[in-house]
Amino acid sequence: MDHDYSARLVYPFSGAISPYADAVDQATLVWAETFGFLTDTIRKKSRHLQYGLLAARAYPRADRTMLQIAADWIAWLFFMDDQCDEAGVGRDLQQMTALHERFLAVLEGASPTAQDWALTHALADIRHRLAVHATDDWLRRFGEHVRLYFTANRWETINRQRGVTPNIATYCAARLFSGTVYACFDLIELVEQIELPFYARHHTIVQQLERAANNIICWCNDALSYPKEMQHGDVHNLVLVIQHECQCSWREAIDRALVMHAQEVSSFVAIRAQMPYFNPEINAALDRYFDGLQFWICANRDWSLTAARYAISHETHKAMSVSYEGFMP
């Protein structure tokens, strides 16, 4: 991505990083190796994946144990996405649905069998470790957010099969779930060692703030990753759906996406200033939770700007510019 674009991804708050960052990043690779996720190709670039560093930025105040669980969960999401693509599951709706149902059963406490994928065994390991720290209510909420993520995955698959490019409004509604962000927000309560009562968690202001943070994270990701999606012919990206609906150049489309992102950042700041008052204990917990949302926003940007996952070659970027620069209706 051009530097001028990434420089517009700015926030009026700062991020942080855990002192356990390097140790957790290395331990996540060992965990991935245990379940056979590191193919020869991935192993060669494994030191550049840095999924543990993303977790260390997203949950900088986590203790060592919880940070490792969070890092392995984030790594699982990326490995799941890659392995499903490699196995063709991402293009087979029936196979994808069956796999998702198996994952959800494991999150509800089912034990994997010898016939299950390594991904299923790895998810069972994560769920077992989470259950040590989480309540049953938390585990149910986490599982529901993962279910919605899988539902969004299948919606994208149906669009690809039918050659459909969603409009902006539909895409943004689905994008709230296709990035697994809500499930990652759930972990904030565990790492911050807080438990929000249902009336605080479901307060309008809290839910609006979560939604704004989710949009900021996903739209930032789209602004940084659209060349990768364009290269692979995937239309599920804010920049690309804007370009399609507005019939504009990709440069104009990314400018509009960045304006939307900036507006959502302003909304986030304004909404946080309206935090309701409950009592000192609950408001202290809400403050820690809101800090966690801000850490995630900064973590997503800072990690994505250097992530090998979203890097494309100079040649690819040049070809993309030639192919799309002059596109007009």
C-alpha positions as CSV (number, residue, x, y, z in Angstrom):
1,M,0.0,0.0,0.0
2,D,1.2,3.5,-0.7
3,H,2.6,5.3,2.3
4,D,0.2,8.2,1.9
5,Y,-2.8,5.8,2.4
6,S,-1.4,4.1,5.5
7,A,-0.5,7.5,7.0
8,R,-4.2,8.3,7.1
9,L,-4.9,5.4,9.5
10,V,-4.4,7.5,12.6
11,Y,-6.0,7.3,16.1
12,P,-6.2,9.8,18.9
13,F,-5.0,7.1,21.4
14,S,-1.9,4.9,21.5
15,G,-1.4,1.2,21.6
16,A,1.0,-0.9,23.7
17,I,2.7,-4.3,23.6
18,S,3.2,-7.0,26.2
19,P,6.6,-7.7,27.7
20,Y,5.9,-11.4,26.8
21,A,5.6,-10.6,23.1
22,D,8.7,-12.5,21.8
23,A,8.3,-15.4,24.1
24,V,4.6,-15.9,23.2
25,D,5.3,-15.5,19.5
26,Q,7.9,-18.3,19.6
27,A,5.6,-20.5,21.8
28,T,2.8,-20.1,19.3
29,L,5.0,-21.5,16.5
30,V,5.8,-24.4,18.7
31,W,2.1,-24.9,19.4
32,A,1.4,-24.7,15.7
33,E,4.1,-27.2,14.9
34,T,2.6,-29.6,17.5
35,F,-0.6,-29.8,15.5
36,G,1.1,-29.9,12.1
37,F,0.2,-26.5,10.9
38,L,3.6,-25.5,9.7
39,T,4.1,-26.8,6.2
40,D,7.5,-26.4,4.5
41,T,6.3,-23.2,2.8
42,I,4.9,-21.7,6.0
43,R,7.9,-22.9,8.1
44,K,10.3,-20.9,5.8
45,K,8.4,-17.7,6.5
46,S,7.2,-18.6,10.0
47,R,9.4,-15.9,11.7
48,H,7.5,-13.3,9.7
49,L,4.0,-14.5,10.6
50,Q,4.1,-12.9,14.1
51,Y,0.6,-14.0,15.1
52,G,1.9,-13.9,18.7
53,L,3.0,-10.3,18.3
54,L,-0.5,-9.4,17.1
55,A,-1.9,-10.9,20.3
56,A,0.8,-9.1,22.4
57,R,-0.4,-5.8,21.0
58,A,-4.1,-6.6,21.3
59,Y,-3.9,-7.8,24.9
60,P,-0.8,-6.0,26.3
61,R,-2.0,-6.3,29.9
62,A,-2.6,-10.0,29.8
63,D,-0.7,-12.4,32.1
64,R,1.6,-14.9,30.4
65,T,-0.9,-17.8,30.4
66,M,-3.9,-15.8,29.0
67,L,-1.7,-14.1,26.4
68,Q,-0.6,-17.5,25.1
69,I,-4.1,-18.7,24.8
70,A,-5.1,-15.6,23.0
71,A,-2.1,-15.9,20.6
72,D,-2.9,-19.5,19.8
73,W,-6.5,-18.6,19.2
74,I,-5.5,-15.9,16.7
75,A,-3.0,-18.2,15.1
76,W,-5.7,-20.9,14.8
77,L,-8.0,-18.5,12.9
78,F,-5.3,-17.7,10.3
79,F,-4.2,-21.4,10.0
80,M,-7.8,-22.4,9.6
81,D,-8.4,-19.9,6.9
82,D,-5.2,-21.0,5.0
83,Q,-5.8,-24.8,5.4
84,C,-9.4,-24.5,4.3
85,D,-8.2,-22.6,1.2
86,E,-5.5,-25.1,0.4
87,A,-7.9,-28.1,0.8
88,G,-10.6,-26.4,-1.3
89,V,-13.0,-26.3,1.6
90,G,-13.5,-22.6,1.0
91,R,-15.2,-23.4,-2.3
92,D,-17.2,-26.3,-1.2
93,L,-20.2,-25.1,0.8
94,Q,-21.4,-28.5,2.0
95,Q,-17.9,-29.5,3.2
96,M,-17.4,-26.1,4.8
97,T,-20.8,-26.3,6.7
98,A,-19.9,-29.8,8.0
99,L,-16.5,-28.6,9.2
100,H,-18.0,-25.5,10.9
101,E,-20.6,-27.7,12.7
102,R,-17.8,-29.9,14.0
103,F,-15.8,-26.9,15.2
104,L,-18.9,-25.5,17.0
105,A,-19.5,-28.9,18.7
106,V,-16.0,-28.8,20.0
107,L,-16.6,-25.3,21.4
108,E,-19.6,-26.7,23.2
109,G,-17.4,-29.3,24.8
110,A,-17.4,-32.3,22.4
111,S,-14.2,-34.3,22.2
112,P,-12.4,-34.7,18.8
113,T,-11.9,-38.1,17.3
114,A,-9.2,-39.7,15.3
115,Q,-11.1,-38.8,12.2
116,D,-11.1,-35.1,12.9
117,W,-8.8,-32.6,11.3
118,A,-5.8,-31.3,13.2
119,L,-7.6,-28.0,13.3
120,T,-10.4,-29.6,15.3
121,H,-8.0,-31.0,17.8
122,A,-6.2,-27.7,18.1
123,L,-9.5,-25.9,18.7
124,A,-10.4,-28.4,21.4
125,D,-7.1,-27.6,23.1
126,I,-7.9,-23.9,23.0
127,R,-11.4,-24.5,24.4
128,H,-10.1,-26.6,27.2
129,R,-7.6,-23.9,28.2
130,L,-10.2,-21.2,28.0
131,A,-12.6,-23.2,30.2
132,V,-10.1,-23.0,33.0
133,H,-10.6,-19.2,33.2
134,A,-14.1,-18.6,31.7
135,T,-17.6,-19.0,33.0
136,D,-20.2,-21.1,31.1
137,D,-22.0,-17.9,30.1
138,W,-18.7,-16.5,28.6
139,L,-18.1,-19.7,26.7
140,R,-21.6,-19.7,25.3
141,R,-21.2,-16.1,24.2
142,F,-17.8,-16.8,22.6
143,G,-19.2,-19.8,20.8
144,E,-22.1,-17.7,19.5
145,H,-19.7,-15.1,18.1
146,V,-17.7,-17.8,16.4
147,R,-20.9,-19.3,14.9
148,L,-21.7,-15.9,13.4
149,Y,-18.2,-15.7,12.0
150,F,-18.8,-19.1,10.3
151,T,-22.1,-17.9,9.0
152,A,-20.4,-14.9,7.4
153,N,-17.8,-17.2,5.9
154,R,-20.6,-19.3,4.2
155,W,-22.3,-16.1,2.9
156,E,-19.0,-15.1,1.2
157,T,-18.7,-18.6,-0.3
158,I,-22.2,-18.4,-1.8
159,N,-21.4,-15.0,-3.2
160,R,-18.3,-16.4,-4.9
161,Q,-20.2,-19.3,-6.3
162,R,-22.8,-17.0,-7.8
163,G,-20.4,-14.3,-8.9
164,V,-22.1,-11.7,-6.7
165,T,-20.5,-8.5,-5.4
166,P,-22.5,-7.3,-2.4
167,N,-23.5,-3.6,-2.1
168,I,-21.8,-1.4,0.5
169,A,-24.5,-1.6,3.1
170,T,-24.9,-5.4,2.9
171,Y,-21.1,-5.9,3.0
172,C,-20.7,-3.6,6.0
173,A,-23.4,-5.5,7.9
174,A,-21.8,-8.9,7.2
175,R,-18.2,-7.5,7.8
176,L,-19.1,-7.1,11.5
177,F,-19.0,-10.9,11.7
178,S,-16.6,-12.0,8.9
179,G,-13.6,-10.7,10.8
180,T,-14.2,-12.7,14.1
181,V,-13.7,-9.4,15.9
182,Y,-16.5,-9.9,18.4
183,A,-15.0,-13.2,19.5
184,C,-11.6,-11.5,20.0
185,F,-13.3,-8.8,22.0
186,D,-14.7,-11.4,24.3
187,L,-11.2,-12.3,25.3
188,I,-10.7,-8.8,26.7
189,E,-12.7,-9.6,29.7
190,L,-10.6,-12.7,30.5
191,V,-7.2,-11.0,30.0
192,E,-8.3,-7.9,32.0
193,Q,-9.9,-10.2,34.7
194,I,-13.2,-8.4,34.6
195,E,-16.8,-9.6,34.3
196,L,-19.3,-7.1,33.0
197,P,-22.9,-7.7,34.2
198,F,-25.4,-8.3,31.4
199,Y,-27.1,-4.8,31.8
200,A,-23.7,-3.1,31.3
201,R,-22.6,-5.4,28.4
202,H,-25.9,-4.8,26.6
203,H,-26.1,-1.1,27.3
204,T,-26.7,0.8,24.1
205,I,-23.5,2.9,24.5
206,V,-21.3,-0.2,25.1
207,Q,-22.7,-2.0,22.1
208,Q,-22.3,1.1,19.9
209,L,-18.7,1.4,21.0
210,E,-18.1,-2.3,20.2
211,R,-19.6,-1.8,16.8
212,A,-17.5,1.3,16.0
213,A,-14.4,-0.5,17.1
214,N,-15.2,-3.5,15.0
215,N,-15.8,-1.3,11.9
216,I,-12.5,0.6,12.5
217,I,-10.6,-2.7,12.7
218,C,-12.2,-4.3,9.7
219,W,-12.1,-1.2,7.5
220,C,-8.5,-0.6,8.4
221,N,-7.8,-4.2,7.5
222,D,-9.6,-3.8,4.2
223,A,-7.7,-0.7,3.3
224,L,-4.4,-2.5,3.9
225,S,-5.3,-5.8,2.4
226,Y,-7.3,-4.9,-0.7
227,P,-4.4,-5.6,-3.1
228,K,-4.2,-9.2,-1.7
229,E,-8.0,-9.7,-2.3
230,M,-7.8,-8.0,-5.7
231,Q,-4.9,-10.3,-6.6
232,H,-6.9,-13.4,-5.6
233,G,-10.1,-12.2,-7.3
234,D,-12.0,-11.9,-4.0
235,V,-14.6,-9.1,-3.9
236,H,-15.1,-9.1,-0.1
237,N,-13.3,-5.9,0.7
238,L,-14.7,-2.5,1.5
239,V,-12.5,-0.8,-1.1
240,L,-13.6,-3.3,-3.8
241,V,-17.3,-3.1,-3.0
242,I,-17.1,0.7,-3.1
243,Q,-15.4,0.6,-6.4
244,H,-18.1,-1.8,-7.8
245,E,-21.1,0.1,-6.5
246,C,-19.8,3.6,-7.2
247,Q,-18.2,2.6,-10.6
248,C,-15.0,4.6,-9.7
249,S,-11.3,4.0,-9.8
250,W,-9.6,2.0,-7.0
251,R,-7.8,5.2,-5.9
252,E,-11.2,7.0,-5.4
253,A,-12.6,3.9,-3.8
254,I,-9.8,3.7,-1.2
255,D,-10.1,7.4,-0.5
256,R,-13.8,6.9,0.3
257,A,-13.0,3.9,2.5
258,L,-10.4,5.9,4.4
259,V,-13.0,8.7,4.9
260,M,-15.4,6.2,6.3
261,H,-12.7,4.9,8.6
262,A,-11.9,8.3,9.9
263,Q,-15.5,9.1,10.5
264,E,-15.9,5.9,12.5
265,V,-12.8,6.8,14.6
266,S,-14.5,10.1,15.4
267,S,-17.7,8.3,16.4
268,F,-15.7,5.9,18.6
269,V,-14.2,8.8,20.5
270,A,-17.5,10.6,20.9
271,I,-19.3,7.4,22.0
272,R,-16.7,6.6,24.6
273,A,-17.1,10.0,26.2
274,Q,-20.8,9.1,26.8
275,M,-20.1,6.1,28.9
276,P,-23.0,5.5,31.3
277,Y,-22.5,5.5,35.1
278,F,-23.4,2.4,37.0
279,N,-21.2,2.3,40.1
280,P,-17.4,2.7,40.7
281,E,-16.6,-1.1,40.3
282,I,-18.6,-1.6,37.1
283,N,-17.3,1.7,35.6
284,A,-13.7,0.7,36.4
285,A,-14.3,-2.6,34.6
286,L,-15.9,-0.7,31.6
287,D,-12.8,1.5,31.5
288,R,-10.6,-1.5,31.3
289,Y,-12.8,-3.0,28.6
290,F,-12.8,0.2,26.5
291,D,-9.0,0.4,26.9
292,G,-9.0,-3.1,25.5
293,L,-11.0,-2.0,22.4
294,Q,-8.5,0.7,21.8
295,F,-5.6,-1.7,22.2
296,W,-7.2,-3.9,19.5
297,I,-7.7,-1.0,17.2
298,C,-4.1,0.0,17.4
299,A,-2.8,-3.6,17.3
300,N,-4.7,-4.4,14.1
301,R,-3.2,-1.3,12.3
302,D,0.4,-1.7,13.7
303,W,0.6,-5.4,13.0
304,S,-1.0,-5.2,9.6
305,L,1.3,-2.6,8.4
306,T,4.2,-5.0,8.7
307,A,2.5,-8.4,8.3
308,A,3.9,-10.6,5.6
309,R,0.3,-11.9,5.2
310,Y,-0.8,-8.7,3.5
311,A,2.5,-8.0,1.6
312,I,2.4,-8.0,-2.2
313,S,5.3,-7.6,-4.5
314,H,6.3,-4.4,-6.2
315,E,5.6,-6.0,-9.5
316,T,2.1,-7.0,-8.4
317,H,1.3,-3.6,-7.1
318,K,2.5,-2.0,-10.4
319,A,0.4,-4.4,-12.5
320,M,-2.6,-3.7,-10.3
321,S,-2.1,0.0,-10.8
322,V,-2.0,-0.4,-14.6
323,S,-5.0,-2.6,-14.6
324,Y,-7.3,-0.6,-12.3
325,E,-6.1,3.0,-12.4
326,G,-8.1,3.9,-15.4
327,F,-11.2,2.0,-14.6
328,M,-14.3,4.1,-15.1
329,P,-17.9,3.3,-16.1
